[in-house]
Amino acid sequence: MCPVIVNVTEQNRLNEAREAHVPWKKWGPYLSERQWGTVREDYSDNGDAWNYFTHDHSRSRAYRWGEDGLGGLCDDHQRLCFALALWNGRDPILKERLFGLTNSEGNHGEDVKEYYFYVDSTPTHSYMKYLYKYPQREYPYRDLVETNQRRSRDEMEYELLDTGIFNDDRYFDVFVEYAKDTPDDVLVRITIHNRGPEAAPLHVLPTLWFRNTWSWGEENYKPSMHETGTGVIRAEHAALGEHWLYCEGAAELLFTENESNAQRLWNQPNPSPYVKDAFHAYVVSGQRDAVNPAKTGTKGAALYVCDVPAGGSATIRLRLTASQLADAFGSFDRTFDTRLAEANEFYEHITPAHLTDDERRVHRQALAGMLWGKQYYYFDLELWLREHGSHPLLDRNRGNVRNTEWFHMLNADIISMPDKWEYPWYAAWDLAFHTVALALVDFDFAKDQLLLMLRSLYVHPNGQLPAYEWNFGDVNPPVHAAATLWLYKYEKELGRADPRFLERSFQGLMLNFNWWVNRKDPMGRNVFAGGFLGLDNIGVFDRSAPLPNGGSLEQADGTAWMAFYCQCMLEMAINLTEYDPMYEEVAFKFIQHFMWITYAMDRRGEHHDEMWDEEDGFFYDLLRLPDGRTMRLKIRSLVGLLPLCASTVFEAPSVARYPKLMELIVQFRTRYPELIEQVAPTDGSFIGYNGRRLLSVLNKHKLERVLRYLLDENEFLGPHGIRSLSQHHLRHPYSIDVGGHIYTVDYLPAESNTGMFGGNSNWRGPVWMPVNLLIVRALLNLYSFYGNDFKVECPTGSGRQMTLFEVAQEIVRRLTSTFLRGADGRRAVYGGTEKFQNDPHWRDLVLFYEYFHGDNGAGLGASHQTGWTGLIAPMIDLFGRIDATFALESDRSRVVGQMGKTQVSPEPARAA
């Protein structure tokens, strides 16, 4: 729930950006953290992106499609970029970007091997803060690669802390802060703290450069920069205009070209002696002739050599502005103080008053990570395929080139990334979840992100949403409709409903919904086989590949996702009916779809070719064999919990006031009484608390049975949230013999022991934030229908009875405890890493990992996937607005409204 904000400066900036188009968001953290090793930069013959463009090449080779940097920012078309470069006097290379292992180098796949933190940010990036921890000893590049390569998948990753490089605290804390005086005037403050016992030198090179657009013929001109006055770089660009970088107290200014060093890379002569890696050659190798003595080029840096005393600090001040200034630093500190105060004011207003200091810290850092996760993403598939000689309409198609069927795509936008190092490319379903968290701070950006994937330059002409650049044609779960509803309801509660946004999204989603119905229900039986669907290694087989026995898979999760999709589209249509009666018949289309899909999962009578297993009381995938036989794959996983998420509640008047819709519903019930009896009855009636109506895959009987598994601590309910695979399979692995080959699934609370979907894919036990969010939403919806009279044992076997509201609250409490300091002062997210647990310079820096150990909550996978793990912020916010002792009627209504329906909830009850 985002509260109404009045006369808050940062909110006023957001209003100015929306209403008067003041470009407060023109400059931001839109620089990737890894451009090398991406599909965009892959021009290999075999599609091996990681090895075609390596980290070793990155300092010397000009990028084709984007730029990367350390703690940097750029304009919203990434024409002009700014970032840090550092050298400690010992490293073999200049530190211009983050280092990590490729997919083949890591024993658990690709993995960044640096410590950096998104400390703070406002939504307009009027204030931002970033921290990079830079060792004073030589960075152990070779040790990290070789040691991880020696380790097996069953061993732990070898981390940077494990090398001993931070022993004795011999490192620098390098803080980078940005503050905007105006939309085109950015102040930069770099503060270096020496945490070690002795004075230590540090070379700091704040670097300004143009993205190379001229070498590829993208632009017919070449921008330039040059020295103009002491410590001043002037940058000129035909579209961006003039900018000046003021560098207070710089020892000297260095210039070169952002062009590839062909001599180093390919042993070919360079057209110019001044190339991309010139600053590395100048500072590290001492090659004085590597930089341009004429003080001009397309890449410039200010060189600072700091001797930082033990326990002391040094500060560097710079200013990047579109205006020439007579005094660039006179009001510098005052501006920073003002912007930081405004950032504090903004977060004070959007943060629930009942939160503890530590909850506030986690809440704010999660949102900072979401805001730092923005990236300018540029990919013209038509041009890229031409350059590969594989455009399907113009060339003879090379069979090993990716994404040939997506030649229509042109992506050139600021997009929220899952992780700007490990996943510096968008994923459609990740992005939908991102918007739920982003809505807490910036509705406009969140809505734009949802609509982006529905634009004609993104969505395929057949209606499929793009998945991710490694395979745009893979299938992501359909969650955009749910995210659209969340955002629409948020704003409607604030009294500023946006039906235009709802309708624009709905029209795009109609095309996507039809794609699902026509392409992913191959037998026309209302059961779906989407393939991957985001749940990497949770099943027996690779669900995106042909099955080993030639059979087919009918997915409980794919079918449940479609039931959920129907509910969301129905609810959107009903909301739009308030503005246009034509949507009544459209709404009925989705009621029909939902009924048929739900009935297909469990038809009336006893059958063995459907997903519901009455004996077990759980949903399973179905394996349909070539000879017509079927078998349930009895794996207790998120696959069987997702039907719970397909639960939506409607207020009594919301349907009854639309006569045409009611007429169609009555007709349907008359024609298909057996179907109505099977779908979500509640003690023979569809009417719940306050006359509400329920659409759910689970009737009350099924709900009670599934909840016993969900809330059993020996099954799904872990100490830090809902596990993706039941712990039951630790004691009872599931095995199946297909064609003489044994396939096995067992409970793995941490990293996967199979590389089915790549080295770091894992759904076999850990806690994942997005599905936990959907489960919480479902429980709140079901609570609003069943009320306080419906209680379940939580945890199962404890004897403790809870309402579904209290169950949702308990799950969120467990999720939140992953990040908060416990009674022992330790954060579960950092497991046994003592530096993070005890050191005052580390312990309050929270990382939001990709997923979490199913038994102890330790962070796993990508370390900066704030994208969907940032959902912890709205969940903290969700229950932080309830009084610690009593959930008042108004408070509980607000919470249920945020996650499910805007409605009056059951009578007050003591909060868990």
N, C-alpha and C positions, 0 to 999 in steps of 0.2 A: 504494500500500500504506500503510495507516494503522497505525502500530505500536501495540502495547499501551501504554497510559499509566497509570501507577500514581502516586497521590498528587500529581497535578498539579492545582492549585487550579481552573483553568478547566475541566478535564475533570470535576472533582467538581461544578461548577455544572451542567454538562450532565447529569450523572447525576441531580442533584437535580431538575432540570427534568423529566426523563423519569420518574423513579421516584416522586418525592414531589410532583410538580406545583408545585414552587416556581417562581413566575413570573419567572425571570431574563430571559426574552425579551419581557416585557410592553412594555418601551420599547426602541425601536431606530430605525434610519435609514429608517423606513417612509414617509417623506414623499416624494412625487414631486418631480422636478425640473422637470416641465412638465405642468400640467393643462390649460392653454389649448391650443386647436388639436387636442384629442382628440375621438374619436367620441362619447365619453360626454357631452361638453359641447355637442355639436352639436344645436341645435334649429332649424337653418335649413330653408328650403323645398327647397333643392337639394342638400343633403348636402355642402356645402363647409365642412368642419370647420375647416380652417386659417383661412379668412377670416371665419367666423362669430364665432369667439371668438379675438381676436388678442392678441398680447403687449401692445399698447397698452391693451386693455380689461382685462387681467389684474389690474392694480393697483386697478381700480375696481369690477369685477363679482364678486359672490360666486359661487363655484363650486357646482355642483350635486352632483357625485359624489366629489370628493376635494379635496385641497389640495396646493400646492407651496411650496417654500421653498429657502433657501440654506443648505446644510450642516446641515439640520435633523433633528429626530427627533419621534416621536409615540408614542402608545400603540398597541396592536395592533388597535384598532378606529378609530383616527384620530379620537378625540373631542377630544383636547387636543394641540395642535401647538406646537412651538418651533423657531425658525429665526432667522437673522441678517438684519438690514437695515443697509445702509451708505450713507453719502453723503460724497463727497470735497470737497464745496463747489463743484463745477463741473458735475456731471452735471445734465441736465434732469429726471431722475426719481430717486427713491429706489431704490437697488438692493436689491430684495426677492427677486428670482428671476433665473435665468440667461436671457440673451438669445440668440436664434439666428434663423436665416432659416427661413421657411416653405418648403414644397416648391416653390412657384412663384417665390420670391424668389432661391433659390440656383441658380447655374449647374450645380450637381451635386445639387440637391435640398435637403431640410431639413438644417440643420447648426448646431449650437451654436457660438457665437462667444465663448467664455469659456475661461479656463484654471483648472481646478480638479482636485483630485487626492484620491483615496481613499488616504490614507497608511497607515492601520492599522485593524484591528478584530479583536476576539475573536468567537467564534461566539455568545456570549450578549450581546455588546455591552457587557460590563463595562468595556471600554476601547475607545474609537474616536478616530480622528484624521483631520481633513479640512483641506485647504488650498485657499484661494481667493486668486488673484492679482488685486488690484484696482488699476487704474491711478489715478494722481493727476491726470492730465489728463482733460478731458471725454471721456466714452466716445463713440466715433464711430458711434452708431446709424445715422444717415443714410448716412454714407460706406460702411459695410458693405453696406447694402441696395442702394444705387445702383450701387456698383462691381461687385458680384456680378451684378446684373441686366444690366449692360452686357456682361459677359463671356459668351462662348459656351461650349458644353459641351466644346469642345476646349481651352479655356484652364484654367489652374489656378484653384482657389478663392482668393478674396481673404480672407486670414485676419487675425485681430486683430493679430498681430505685424507683418503687412505694413503696417498703418496708421501705424506708427512710435510708437504710444502708449506702448510700453515703452522707448523710447530713453532713454539716460542713467539707466536703472533707476529711473525715477520711478513707482514703484508700491509698494503694500503687500502683504506676505505676511500674510494673515489666517488663522491656524491656529485651528481649533475642536477642542477635545478634550472627550470625555465620559468620566466614570468613575462607576460605580455603587457606592455604599456598601452599599445593599441593593437588592432588586429594584424598589422604589418610591422610590428616593432617588438622583437623578442629579446629579452635580457637573459643572459646565460651566466650562471655562477657555478664554478667548479671548485669544490672543497676537498682537499686531500688530507686525510688523517693517517699518520704513521702509527700503527698499533704495535710496532716492534720495540725492542729494548735499545736500539741504536739508531742514530741518524741515518737516513737512506736517501739516495738520489732518485729522482723520477723525471723522465722526459715526458712532457704533456704536449700533444699536438692537436688542439681543436682544429678540425678540418672542414673546409667548405668545398663542395664540388658540384658540377653539373652532371646529371645523368646523361650518359652518352646516347644521344638520339641521332647524331650526324653520321656516324660510321655506317649505319644500316640504311641510310637514305630516308629515314623517317621524317627528318627536317631538312630543308634546303639551306640552312644556315648553321653556323657554329657559334655558340655563346662564348663569352670570354670573361676572365677576371684578371685583375692586375693590382699592383700596389699603388696606392694613391695617398701619400702622406705617411707619417710614422705610425706603424701598427694598424694600418687601415687597408682592407681589401675591398675593392669595388668590383661587383659582379654585374654583368649586363646580359640580358636575355630578351629576345624580341617579344615573346609573349608575357614573360613575368615582369619585365621592366628592370630597373636598376635597384640594386641592394648593396648595402655597405656592411661589412663586418668590422667592428671596432674591437681591437685586441689590446687591452690595457697592459702596458709593461712587457710586451712580447720581445724576446731577444732578437728574433728576426722572422721574416716572412718567407715561406718557401712556396714555389710554384712548379707545376708540371702539367701534363695532359692526362686526362682520363682515357687513355688509350692502352691497348694490350702491349705487353713487352714480348713481341714476337721472337726476339732473339733468345730470351730465356725459355719460352714455352715451346717453340717449334724450330729453333736454330735458324731463323730467317731474319734478314736485316730489318731493323726498325725504320719506318719512314721518318721518324723524329727521334732524337736522342732522349727526349723527355717523355716518360711513360708512367703508367699507373703506379708502379711500385717504387717510384723515385724517392719518396720520403723514407721508405725502409732502407734503400741503398745509402741515402745521405746520413741517416741517424745511426743505424745499426752497423753498416759496413764502412762508413766514413768516406763514401764516394762524393766528394764535393761537387763534381761536375754532373751529378745525376739530376740536379734541379736547374731550372731555367734562370740564368743570371739576369735575363731581361725582366724578371719579376712579372711574368704573365703566363697564362695557361687556362685550363678548364678545371683545375684542382689546386687549391691553395690551403696553406696551414700556417698557423702561428706557432712558433717553437718556444716552449718554456722549459727551462731546466731548473727544477726545484730540488733543493736540499732540505728535506723535511725532518725536523728534529724528532727524537724519540718521544712518543706521546704527544707530539705537536701536530700542527696543521699548516697548510698553505692554501691560499685562495686565489683563483684566477677569475677575472671578470671580462665578459665579452658582450657585444650587443649586435644583433643582426636586424637591420632596419631598412625600410624602403625610403628613408629620408636621410639627407646629409645633416649631421649634427655638429654644432660647435662645441658642445660639452656632452659627451656620451655617457658620462658616469656621475654627473652631479647629483641626480635624484635616484641613482641606481638602487641603493640599499633601501631607500624609502619605498620605492615601487615594489621591491620584493616583500617588504614587511606588510604592505597593503594587500598584495595578492595572497599571501599566506593567511592573513587574517580573514580575507573573503572566502578562501577555501574552507577554513575552520567554521565560518558562519554558515556556509552552504551545508556542510555535513552535519552540523549541529541541528539544522532544521529538518533534514531528511532522515536522521537517525532516531529510532525509538528511544524515548526518555528512560525506559526501564532497563536498558542494557548496562552491563558492567563495563568497566574501563577496558577489560580484555576483549569482551564481545564487540565493543566499539572499534577496537584496533583491528580485529579480524574483518569486521564488516567493511571498514574503510579501505583496508588493503586489498580485499577482494574486488571492490569496485575500482580501485586504482589499477589493478591488474586487467580488468575488463577494458578500461579506457586506454591503457598503454598497449593493449592487444590489437589496436587498429593498424592497418597496413594498406598502402597503395598497391593494388593488385592489377597488373597490366598483362593481358594475354590476348593477342589477336590470333585466333585459331586459323582463320583463312590464310593469313600471312605466314604463320608458323608452318602450316602444312605445305604451302607452296615452297618454302625454303627447304623443306624436307623432301620435295619432289613427290608428295603423297596427297595432293588435293584430289578428292574423289571425282570431281567434275572436270579437272584440268590435267591431271597426271595419271600415269599408270600407278595404281595404288601399291605401295610397298607394304607387304603384309605385317611388318613388325613395327609400324608407326602407330602410336597411340591416338585415340580420339578422332579418327578420320571422319566419323559420322557427325562430329560436332563442329564442322567447318563454319557454321553460321555465327559462332560465338565471338564476341568482342567484349572483353572485360577490362574496364579502365576506371576503377572506383576505389574509394576508401572502404575496406571491408574488415569486419571483425574476424580475426584469425583464431583458430584453436590454440596455437602456440607458435610464436613468430620465429622460433628456431626449429623445433622438431616438426611442426606442421605449418610452414609459412604459406599455406594455401587454404582457401575456404573449403569447408565441408557443409553441405546444405543443411543437414539435420543438426549439426553442432550450432550453426548460425541461428537456427530457430530458438534453441535454448538460450543462446547468448542474449537474445533480445529481452528475455524475461528479467535477467539481471540488469541489463542496460536501461530498461524502463525506469528503474529506481532513480536514475540520474539524468537521463536524456531521452524523453519520449520520441522526439523527432528523429534522432539517429536510429533508435530501435525500430521505428516503423519503416524508415527508409531501407533498413537492412532486410526486413521481411519482404518488402515489395521488390527489392533488387533481384532476387532469385526468380521472380515471376515476369521479369522484363523479357522482351523478345530476343534480346542479345544474350540472354542467359538460358532461359528455358528452351528445350528442344522443340521444334515445330510440332512434334507428336505429343507434347505435353509433359515429357519427363523433365524433372528438375535435375540439374547437374550435380554429381556427387562430389568429386574432388579430382584434381588434375591428373593423378596417376590413372584414373579411369572415370571420366565424366559419366559414362554409361552405367556405372554400378548403381545399385539400388539402396538408397537411404530410407529410413523410416519416415512416413508422411506425418510430420509434426508441425508443419507451417500453419495449418488451420488452427490448431490448439494455441500456438503462440500468438496468432492474430487475435483470437478471442481474449487471451489474457490482456494484451495491450489495449484492446478496445474497451474492456471492462474497467481497467485501471483509469483510463481517461474519463469514462462515463461517470465513475464515482466522483471524480473531481469536478463534474458539472460541465465538461467540455467534450461530449461524445463526438466522434469523428466518423459519421456514416460513410463519407467519401472514401476514407482509408479502408473501412470494412468492405465496401462494395468493390473497390479496385482489387483487393486481395481475393475476395470471393470469386470474381470473374476469372482471375488467373488460376485459382485452385480448381475451378470446375474443369478446366482443360486437363490439369494434372490428375484429378480424380478419375476422369474418363480413361486416361492412359492406364491407370492402375486396373480398372475394371476390364479393359480390353486386352491388356498385355500380361497381367499377372494372375489371371484366373483362367489358366489354359483349357480346363475342361468345362468351363461354364457352370461350375457347381458351387459358386460363392465361397470357395476356399482358395487361399492365396499362397503363392510360393515366390516371394520377393527375392530370394537369394540371400545375399550377405546381411542386409537389414541392420548393419551396425554391430551385431552381436558376434564378433570375430570368431573366437574359438569355443563358443559355448556348446556347440553341437558335436555330433559324431563325425560329420563330413564337412568338407568345404562346400557351403551351401550355394556358392556362386559358380561352382563347377559341375559338370555332369556327374551323377552319382556312379559309384564304382560298379553297381550291379545293373545299370541301365534302367533302374526304376525312377520314380519321381517322389518328391517330398512335398507334403502339404503342411505348411508351417502354422503352428498355433499362434506364434507371435505375428507373422505376416497377416493372418486372418484377424487377429485382435487389433492390430494397427488399423486395418480397414474398418472395423467396427467403430473404433475410436474416431477415425476420420469422418465416418458418416455422422456420428453424434455432433462433432464440431461444425460440420457443414450445415447440419440441420439447425443448430443453434444460431449460426450466422444468418441463415435464411430467415429464421423467425425474427431476429433483430432487424433485418432489412425489410421485412414485411411491414414494420411500423412506418416505413417511408414509401413503400411501393407494394400494393397488394399482389402484384404478379408473382412475388416470391412465395405465396402460399403453396402453389403447385410444385414449385421447386423444392420447398421444404418437405413435401410429401415424398418426393423422389428419394430423399435420404432416409426417411422413416422406412420405406420399403426396402432399400438396400440394407439397412441395419438389421431389419427383421430376418431377411433371408440369410445374411451372413451369420448372424447369431444362431439361427436354427441349424445351419449347416455344421456348426461346431458340436451340436448335440441334439439330434433329432429325437422325436418322441419314440419311445420303445427302446429295446436293447439292440445295440449295433456295435460292431467291432471295427468299423471303418470311419470313426469320427474321433474328434480330439479329446473329448471329455471322457475320463475313465471313472466310472461311478464307484468301482471298488476302491481305487486309491483316493478319489476325491481331488483330482488334479487334471490339468490340461497337458497334453503331450503333442509333439509333432507326429505326423503319420508318414510312414514309409510305404509307398504303394509299389509293389513288385511287378515286374513285367508279366507274370502269370495271373495278375488280378488280385492276388492276396495282399492284405495290408497288415502292418504291425505298428503298434505304438512304440515310439522310442522313449522309454520310461526314464527320462532324465528330469530330475526336479531342478528347474532353472528358471531364469527370468522369462523364458519362452512360455512357461505355464502361469506366470504371475501377470503377464501383460493383459490377459483378459480382464483382470481386476481393474485395470486402468480405464477400461472402456465403460465408464459409469458417469452418466450425466443426469442432472435433476432439473425439472422444469417447474416453475411456479404454476399453481392452479389456473390463474387467469391468462397465462402467457400463450396457451394453445386455444383455450375456450373462446377467446375473443376473435378468433379467425374462423368464420363459419365455413368457408370453402375447405380449409384444412381439416376441420372437424368432420365434415361430411365425408371426405376421402378416408379419414382414419376409421370412421364407423363402418364404411363400406369394406375396408380391408379386414377389419375384425370379423365381419360377418362372413366373408369369403374364406378366411383362413383361421378358423377357431382353434385347430390343433397347433398351429404355429404360435398363436397368442398364448395358449396355455403353457407352452414350453419356454417362452422368452420372458425372463425376469418377473414372474409373478411374486407377490408378497402376501403369503397366507391367503391366496385366492383373490387378492385385490391389487390393483395398480396404484392405489392411493396411499400416500404416506403422510408424514407430519405436515400439518397446515395445508392439506389437500395437494401436496406436491406429487408430481409424476416422475417415475424413474425409468430411464433407459439404461439397461445394464446387461452385459453378457452373463453376469452371475445373478441367479435368483438367490433368495435368502439361504436356502439349503446349501447351494454351492459356495456362497460367500462364507458361511461358517466353516466349511471344510477347508477352503483355501486359506482362510485366516489362521487356522491351526498350524499350517505349515509356515506361513509368513511370520508368525509371532513366536515360533519355537526357536530357542537359542541354539538348539542342536540341528536346526535346519537353516532358515534364512536370516533370522534376527541376530545380527552380530552386535558386539559392543559399540560399533561405530557406524551402524546403519544396516540396510538390507543387502545381504550378499547376492552376488549374481548367480551362484550355484549353491545348492543346498549342501551344508556340511555333512549331511547324510552320506554323500558319496565319498567322503573320506574313509568311512568304515565299509561302504558298500559301493565300490566302483561299478559303473554301468558298462557292460561289454556286449558287443553284437558281432556275430560271424556273418560276413557278407562275402560270398564267393570264396570261402576258405581263408579270408583275411579277418583278423580280430581287430575291431575298433573299440577303443576304451575311453571313457570319460570319468575322471576322478576329480575330487575337490582339491583345488590348488589355491590357497588364500593369497598368494603373491603372484610372481611372474609365471607365465605359461611355460610348459615344457614342450610345447609344439609351436612350430613356426608356420602354422597353416595359413595365416594371413600376414606374414611378415614377422620380423624378429621381436617386435614389442607388442604384438596383439595379445589381448588377454581378457577373457570374460569368464574364466573358470573358477571363480570364487571371490575376487575382490569386490569392494563396494564402489559403485559408480554413482555419481551425483545425479545425472539426469533422470534415470529411471526411478531413483528414490523420490525425486520431485513429483513424478507422475503418480507414484503410489500414494504420496501424501495428498495430492490433489484428489485422487479417487476416494480416499478415506474421508476427507472433508465433505465431498459431495454426498457420499453414502450416509454420513452422519446427519446431513441436513434433511435427508429423506427419512431415515429410521429414528432419529432423535435420541434422547437420553435413555429410552427404555431398552434399546438394543445395546448389550454389552458383551464383551468377549474377554477371555482370560489372556492377560498380557503381563509377562511372558507366558506362553503356554506351559501349564503345569505349576504355575506359581500360586494359583488361587486368587490372584489379584484381578478384579473385574474392572474393565475400563470401557468408556464410550469410545466410539470411533474417533471422535475429536481428540480424546486423550491419547489414543493410540498414535494418531498423527503427531501429536505433540511429543510423545516419547521417542518416535523415530527421529524427529528433528533434533531433539536433545542429544541423542546418540551421535548423529551426524556432526553437530556443532562441537561436541566434545573432542572430535578429531583434531581441531585446531586450537582449542582453548587450553590454557594451563590447568592441569589437574591439581588435586590437593597436594601432590608431591612436587608441584612447580614445573612439571614436564608436559610437553605437548606430544600427544600420540603421533601426530603427523611426522615427527622426526625420529621416531623409534629409538634406536640405541646410539644415534649420532650425538655424542656428548658435547661437541662444540656448539651445536644448535640448542642443546638442552640447558647448558650452564653458562656459556659465555655471554656477558651483558651486551656485547656488540653483535650477537647473533640471535639470541633467544626470542626476541620480539619481531624478527623478520620472518613473516609467514609466507610459505610457498604453497601454491594450490596445484597439486599434482593431478595427473590424468585419472588415477584411480587409487584405491587404498586397501591395504592388507585386510582381508576379511576377518581376521581374529584380533589384530592389535592396532589397526588404524594407521600404520606407517604409510607414508606417501610413496607411490610407485609410478613407473612409466614417465611420461613427459613431465618435467618439473615445473613448467610454467603454463600448464593448460588451464589457466584461469577461465578461459572461454566458458566451458560448461561447468567446471567446478566452482566458478564464480557464482553459481546458483545458491551457494551457501549464504550469500548476502540476502537475497529475498527470503530465504527460509529463516534466517536470524530475524529479519525484519518482520516476518509473518507473525511469529509468536512473541516478539519483543514488544508488540503493541498491546499485549494483554497484561493486566495487573497480575503481579506475582501470586496473589492469593485467590482472587475471584475473576472469572471470565464474565464480565458484564455483558448484558444482552447486546449493547451497541458494539462492544469490542469483538465479540464472537461473530457478530454479523459481518463486521468488516473483514475479519480474517477469512471466513468462508467465502465472502464475496471476492476477495483477492485471488484465491486459488481455484475457486469453482464458480459459484453463482453469486450474483449480487442479490441478497435476499435476507429476510429476517430468519434467524436460526432458532433452533429449539431453546427452551427456557434456560436461564443461567445455571451453570454448574461449576463446582470448584475445579480449577485448572489442575492438571497433573503436575 
